[in-house]
Amino acid sequence: MVTATPGPGPRQRVPWARGLNPWLLDGALAAAFVVIGLVTTAGRGDVPPADYRARDAFSVLLVLAASVPFAARRRAPLAVLLTAATAVSLLVALGYNQGFTPYFLFVAAFTVGAAGPARQVAVAATAIGLALVLLVAVDSPVFDAENLVGNAALFAAMFVAGANLRIRQARVAALEERAAAVEREKREEARRAVADERLDIARELHDVVAHSMGVIAVQASMGEHVIDAEPEQARSALHAISGVSRSALTEIRRMLAVLRDSSDGGGAAPPLGSTAYAPAPGLDQLSRLVHDVEGAGVPVSVSFDGPRVELPRGVDLTAYRILQEGLTNVLRHAGPARAWVTVRYEPGAVVVEVVDDGRGVDGRAQAGPGGGNGLVGMRERVAVYGGTLDAGPNPGGGFRVAARLPYGGPA
């Protein structure tokens, strides 16, 4: 079809054109091809054998048939190629000046390779091959076997180039989708981390506030009853309330400092020595916890079994919080009672236990599984470390809470 060396093939859209409407781009391409086709097919040539037939209405119609369909280039690439190829083949076979219209077919072939499935590419290649063979068979004065070989190679190159572009675009789309999936997963992980952090803070606040308010309520009630008859005991109760409230404020400031640092991205730190950075409590502060509970009227006995070891910080805090919650439940629900606290160090685990001789399950309906936040919070804390929690009435009376917390040492 082409009797001269073709110009450069179609290029991928430049970045500035990616946001334009495809209909407008293809319409502009079709309009340009109409103008180019009509201009380049106007003459009859002055060098034999390029003495073409004079232009007539049919030749103009064929030029339009070879150019106008490109307005639907990306929506019906195979139909555009077949229509344009038929029109150009007729121009050549009937001896009309084909001008630059054969070059339009390279654009169509590239589009089929880039947009169409393999089946459409095969149909298009077969149609182009038959058209080239027929042009040689009709003995066109401007198309011979040499032109057939060159054109076949050029069309093959256009199909391959289009297919390569399609493969590259599919690869880029897959990479973008993978990146989007990774980004979604990161956002989901961030949301889960925020939810986990909020849950941890809720547990901390519950443990701190519930314990402190329980002690304060008991001490305030006792001080109110003895303030007239035993002012010294009332003063002692007020002193205990002051200590417990200060301790609770210190822990709340610590948690607020963590929240502030995480929300500000590690912003300005509190002044050196501020109580906002007081360390989280652990079993080394068990004596202070026991002192607060005993000050509220519940005698507590503490025993340690096994050689004491330094626990991981999270396990140490969890063990302390379980004992704190257990003693708070004794204070709030057991009535007049005594409590026994046991800390047992095992290879690779620590076991903490709170036993009382109070009212057992009486008054603890809100603390059982499915009710309240006390035991639920303890179970959640223990589950973080793959531990176990036993809580229920003691066979000899009272209530028992025991938790085993593994920490990765020897089993």
matplotlib code that plots the C-alpha trace (Angstrom):
import matplotlib.pyplot as plt

x = [0.0, 2.8, 5.2, 7.4, 9.4, 6.9, 7.3, 7.6, 4.9, 2.4, 3.6, 2.2, 0.2, 2.4, 1.6, -0.2, -2.7, -3.6, -6.3, -8.0, -11.3, -10.5, -13.4, -11.9, -8.5, -9.7, -12.0, -9.1, -7.0, -9.8, -10.2, -6.4, -6.4, -9.3, -7.3, -4.1, -5.9, -7.7, -4.6, -2.1, -4.5, -5.3, -2.5, -2.1, 1.7, 4.2, 6.7, 5.7, 4.3, 2.7, 0.2, -2.9, -6.5, -8.1, -9.9, -13.6, -16.4, -15.7, -12.1, -13.0, -15.5, -12.7, -10.4, -13.2, -13.7, -10.0, -9.9, -13.3, -13.6, -10.5, -12.9, -13.9, -10.3, -10.2, -13.8, -13.8, -10.2, -10.7, -13.7, -11.7, -8.7, -10.9, -12.8, -9.7, -7.8, -10.6, -10.8, -7.0, -6.8, -9.5, -7.6, -4.5, -6.2, -8.3, -5.3, -6.2, -3.5, -3.4, -1.3, -0.6, -3.6, -1.6, 0.2, -3.2, -3.3, -0.1, -1.9, -4.9, -2.6, -0.8, -4.2, -5.5, -2.3, -2.5, -6.2, -7.5, -7.3, -5.1, -8.1, -8.7, -5.0, -5.0, -8.1, -6.5, -3.2, -5.0, -7.0, -4.0, -2.1, -4.9, -5.2, -1.5, -1.6, -4.7, -3.0, -0.1, -2.5, -4.4, -1.1, -1.3, 1.2, 2.3, 2.4, 4.5, 6.0, 8.8, 6.2, 4.4, 7.4, 8.2, 4.6, 4.1, 7.2, 6.0, 2.5, 4.0, 6.2, 3.1, 1.1, 4.0, 4.6, 1.0, 0.9, 4.1, 2.4, -0.7, 1.5, 3.4, 0.2, -1.2, 2.0, 1.9, -1.8, -1.0, 1.8, -0.4, -3.2, -0.6, 0.7, -2.9, -3.5, -0.4, -1.5, -4.9, -3.3, -1.1, -4.1, -6.0, -3.0, -2.8, -6.5, -6.0, -3.0, -5.1, -7.9, -5.5, -3.9, -7.3, -8.2, -5.0, -5.7, -9.2, -7.9, -5.4, -7.9, -10.4, -7.7, -6.4, -9.8, -11.7, -9.0, -8.4, -12.1, -12.8, -10.2, -11.3, -14.9, -14.2, -11.8, -14.2, -17.1, -15.1, -13.8, -17.3, -18.4, -15.5, -14.8, -16.5, -15.6, -12.1, -10.7, -7.2, -8.6, -10.5, -7.3, -5.6, -8.4, -8.0, -4.3, -4.9, -7.3, -4.7, -2.1, -4.3, -5.6, -2.0, -0.9, -3.9, -3.2, 0.4, -0.6, -3.3, -0.7, 1.6, -1.1, -2.0, 1.7, 1.8, -1.3, 0.0, 3.4, 1.6, -0.8, 1.8, 4.3, 6.8, 6.3, 7.7, 8.5, 7.4, 10.0, 12.7, 11.5, 7.8, 5.5, 4.1, 7.0, 6.7, 7.3, 4.4, 3.8, 4.9, 5.2, 7.9, 5.2, 2.9, 3.6, 2.1, -1.0, -1.4, -0.9, -3.7, -6.1, -5.2, -5.8, -9.3, -10.0, -9.1, -6.2, -3.9, -1.2, 1.4, 3.6, 6.2, 7.1, 10.1, 13.2, 12.3, 13.3, 13.1, 10.0, 9.4, 7.9, 4.5, 4.2, 5.2, 2.5, -0.1, 0.6, 0.3, -3.0, -4.5, -3.6, -4.9, -8.2, -8.5, -7.9, -10.3, -13.0, -12.4, -12.7, -15.9, -17.7, -16.5, -17.8, -15.8, -13.0, -9.4, -7.3, -4.3, -2.0, 0.4, 3.1, 4.7, 7.6, 7.8, 10.2, 9.1, 5.9, 4.6, 1.4, -0.5, -3.4, -5.9, -8.1, -10.5, -12.9, -15.7, -19.2, -18.1, -20.3, -22.7, -22.6, -20.3, -22.9, -21.5, -18.0, -18.6, -18.1, -20.3, -21.0, -19.0, -15.4, -13.3, -12.9, -13.4, -10.4, -8.3, -9.1, -8.1, -4.8, -4.0, -4.9, -2.4, 0.4, -1.2, -1.9, -4.8, -7.2, -9.3, -11.9, -14.8, -16.0, -13.5, -14.5, -13.8, -15.8, -14.9, -13.6, -10.4, -8.7, -5.6, -3.7, -0.7, 1.4, 4.1, 6.9, 9.0, 11.4, 12.0, 8.7]
y = [0.0, 2.4, 3.2, 5.6, 5.4, 6.0, 8.6, 7.9, 5.7, 7.0, 7.9, 7.4, 10.4, 13.0, 13.8, 17.1, 15.2, 12.6, 14.7, 15.5, 14.0, 10.9, 11.8, 15.2, 13.8, 11.2, 13.7, 16.1, 13.2, 12.3, 15.9, 16.1, 12.9, 14.3, 17.4, 15.5, 12.9, 15.5, 17.6, 14.8, 13.0, 16.1, 15.7, 13.1, 12.9, 13.9, 11.0, 7.6, 5.3, 7.8, 9.0, 8.6, 8.8, 12.2, 12.9, 12.3, 12.0, 8.4, 9.0, 11.8, 9.3, 6.8, 9.4, 10.2, 6.5, 6.2, 9.1, 9.9, 6.5, 7.5, 9.5, 6.1, 4.9, 3.8, 2.6, 0.3, -0.1, -3.3, -1.7, 1.4, -0.6, -2.7, 0.3, 2.4, -0.5, -1.3, 2.4, 2.7, -0.6, 0.6, 3.9, 1.9, -0.8, 1.7, 3.8, 6.9, 8.9, 7.4, 10.3, 9.9, 7.7, 4.5, 6.0, 6.2, 2.4, 2.3, 4.3, 2.0, -1.1, 0.3, 1.1, -2.5, -3.9, -1.5, -1.8, -5.0, -8.5, -11.1, -12.4, -8.9, -8.5, -11.8, -10.8, -7.4, -8.9, -11.5, -8.7, -6.6, -9.6, -10.4, -6.8, -6.7, -9.9, -8.8, -5.5, -7.5, -9.9, -7.1, -5.9, -2.3, -0.1, 1.5, -1.7, -4.8, -7.7, -5.5, -3.1, -6.1, -7.3, -3.8, -3.0, -6.4, -5.7, -2.3, -3.5, -6.3, -3.7, -1.6, -4.5, -5.5, -2.0, -1.6, -5.0, -4.0, -0.7, -2.7, -5.1, -2.2, -0.3, -3.5, -3.9, -0.3, -0.6, -3.8, -2.0, 0.9, -1.4, -3.2, 0.1, 1.2, -2.1, -1.6, 1.9, 0.7, -2.0, 0.6, 2.8, -0.2, -1.1, 2.5, 2.4, -0.9, 0.5, 3.5, 1.3, -0.9, 2.1, 3.5, 0.1, 0.1, 3.6, 2.7, -0.3, 1.9, 4.6, 2.0, 0.4, 3.7, 5.5, 2.4, 1.6, 5.1, 6.0, 2.8, 3.6, 7.3, 6.3, 3.9, 6.3, 9.2, 7.1, 6.0, 9.6, 10.9, 8.5, 9.0, 12.7, 13.7, 10.8, 10.0, 13.1, 11.5, 8.5, 10.9, 12.9, 9.6, 8.8, 12.3, 11.7, 8.4, 10.1, 12.7, 10.1, 8.0, 11.0, 12.2, 8.8, 8.6, 12.1, 11.1, 8.1, 10.0, 12.7, 9.9, 8.6, 12.1, 12.7, 9.6, 10.7, 14.2, 13.0, 10.5, 13.2, 15.9, 13.5, 13.7, 17.4, 19.4, 17.3, 18.2, 19.9, 17.7, 16.1, 16.4, 13.8, 13.3, 11.0, 8.9, 5.3, 2.9, 0.9, -2.7, -5.4, -3.4, -0.9, -3.7, -2.5, 0.9, -0.7, -2.9, 0.1, 1.9, -1.0, -1.7, 2.0, 1.5, -1.2, -4.5, -6.4, -7.8, -10.5, -10.8, -13.7, -14.4, -17.9, -18.7, -16.6, -13.1, -12.1, -9.0, -9.2, -7.6, -4.2, -5.0, -8.2, -6.4, -3.7, -6.3, -8.3, -5.1, -4.1, -7.5, -7.4, -3.8, -4.8, -7.9, -5.9, -3.1, -5.8, -7.0, -3.5, -2.7, -6.1, -8.4, -6.5, -7.0, -9.3, -10.2, -10.6, -12.8, -11.8, -14.4, -13.7, -16.9, -16.9, -19.9, -20.6, -18.3, -17.1, -15.2, -16.2, -13.6, -14.4, -12.5, -14.5, -13.1, -14.5, -12.1, -12.5, -14.6, -13.8, -11.7, -8.1, -9.1, -9.7, -6.8, -8.1, -11.5, -12.5, -10.6, -7.8, -4.8, -3.9, -5.4, -9.0, -8.2, -5.8, -8.4, -11.1, -8.7, -7.9, -11.5, -12.5, -10.0, -12.2, -15.5, -16.1, -17.6, -16.1, -17.9, -16.0, -17.2, -18.2, -19.9, -23.4, -22.3, -19.1, -15.7, -15.1, -15.9, -14.3, -15.9, -15.1, -16.8, -14.6, -16.2, -13.9, -16.0, -17.6, -21.3, -23.2]
z = [0.0, 0.8, -2.0, -0.1, 3.1, 5.9, 8.6, 12.3, 13.9, 16.5, 19.9, 23.3, 24.6, 26.2, 29.9, 29.1, 26.9, 29.4, 31.0, 27.7, 26.6, 24.4, 22.1, 21.5, 20.8, 18.4, 16.7, 16.2, 14.8, 12.3, 11.2, 10.7, 8.6, 6.5, 5.7, 5.0, 2.9, 0.7, 0.3, -0.5, -3.0, -5.0, -7.7, -10.4, -10.2, -12.8, -12.8, -14.3, -13.1, -10.7, -13.3, -11.2, -12.3, -11.9, -8.6, -8.7, -6.2, -5.5, -4.7, -2.3, -0.7, -0.3, 1.3, 3.8, 4.5, 5.2, 7.6, 9.3, 11.1, 13.2, 15.4, 16.9, 16.9, 20.6, 20.8, 17.8, 16.7, 14.6, 12.7, 12.0, 10.7, 8.4, 7.0, 6.4, 4.9, 2.5, 1.4, 0.9, -0.9, -3.4, -3.9, -4.8, -6.8, -8.9, -9.7, -7.6, -5.9, -2.3, -1.0, 2.7, 3.4, 3.7, 6.7, 8.5, 8.6, 10.6, 13.3, 13.1, 13.4, 16.4, 18.0, 17.5, 19.0, 22.0, 22.7, 21.2, 22.6, 20.8, 18.7, 17.3, 16.5, 14.6, 12.6, 11.8, 10.7, 8.5, 6.9, 6.2, 4.8, 2.4, 1.3, 0.5, -1.5, -3.4, -4.4, -5.8, -7.5, -9.4, -10.8, -9.4, -11.2, -7.9, -5.7, -6.3, -4.4, -3.0, -1.6, -0.1, 1.9, 3.2, 4.1, 5.8, 8.0, 8.9, 9.8, 11.9, 13.7, 14.5, 15.8, 18.0, 19.2, 20.2, 22.0, 23.9, 25.0, 26.1, 28.2, 29.7, 30.6, 32.2, 34.2, 35.3, 36.3, 38.3, 40.1, 40.8, 42.1, 44.3, 45.6, 46.3, 48.1, 50.2, 51.0, 52.1, 54.2, 55.9, 56.6, 58.0, 60.2, 61.4, 62.3, 64.1, 65.9, 67.0, 68.1, 70.1, 71.7, 72.6, 74.1, 76.1, 77.4, 78.3, 80.3, 82.0, 82.8, 84.1, 86.4, 87.7, 88.2, 89.5, 92.1, 93.2, 93.4, 95.3, 97.9, 98.1, 98.5, 101.3, 103.1, 102.7, 104.1, 107.1, 107.8, 107.7, 110.4, 112.8, 112.2, 115.5, 117.7, 116.4, 114.5, 114.3, 112.4, 110.2, 109.6, 108.6, 106.1, 104.6, 104.4, 102.6, 100.2, 99.4, 98.7, 96.5, 94.5, 93.9, 92.7, 90.4, 89.0, 88.3, 86.3, 84.4, 83.5, 82.3, 80.0, 78.8, 78.0, 75.8, 74.0, 73.5, 72.2, 69.7, 68.5, 68.1, 66.4, 69.3, 70.0, 72.9, 75.9, 79.4, 81.6, 83.1, 86.3, 85.4, 86.9, 83.4, 82.6, 85.8, 84.9, 84.6, 87.8, 88.2, 90.8, 92.6, 93.6, 95.0, 98.5, 97.8, 96.3, 99.4, 101.6, 99.9, 100.2, 103.8, 104.5, 103.1, 105.7, 103.9, 105.5, 102.8, 103.1, 100.3, 99.5, 96.8, 95.5, 93.5, 92.8, 91.7, 88.2, 86.2, 84.0, 80.6, 81.1, 79.6, 81.6, 84.8, 84.2, 83.3, 86.5, 88.6, 86.9, 87.5, 91.2, 91.3, 89.8, 92.0, 95.2, 94.0, 93.5, 97.0, 98.3, 96.4, 96.4, 99.1, 102.1, 105.4, 104.2, 104.2, 101.0, 100.2, 97.3, 95.8, 93.2, 91.9, 89.5, 87.2, 84.4, 81.6, 83.3, 86.3, 88.2, 90.2, 92.4, 94.7, 97.1, 99.6, 102.2, 101.5, 100.0, 97.0, 94.0, 96.1, 94.8, 91.9, 89.2, 87.2, 87.4, 85.9, 82.3, 80.0, 82.5, 83.7, 82.6, 85.4, 84.5, 80.8, 81.0, 82.8, 80.3, 77.4, 79.1, 79.7, 76.1, 74.8, 76.2, 75.5, 79.2, 81.1, 83.6, 86.2, 88.2, 90.2, 93.7, 95.9, 97.2, 100.8, 100.4, 99.0, 95.5, 93.6, 90.6, 89.2, 86.0, 84.4, 82.1, 79.9, 78.8, 76.4, 78.8, 79.2, 79.4]

ax = plt.figure().add_subplot(projection="3d")
ax.plot(x, y, z, "-o")
ax.set_aspect("equal")
plt.show()
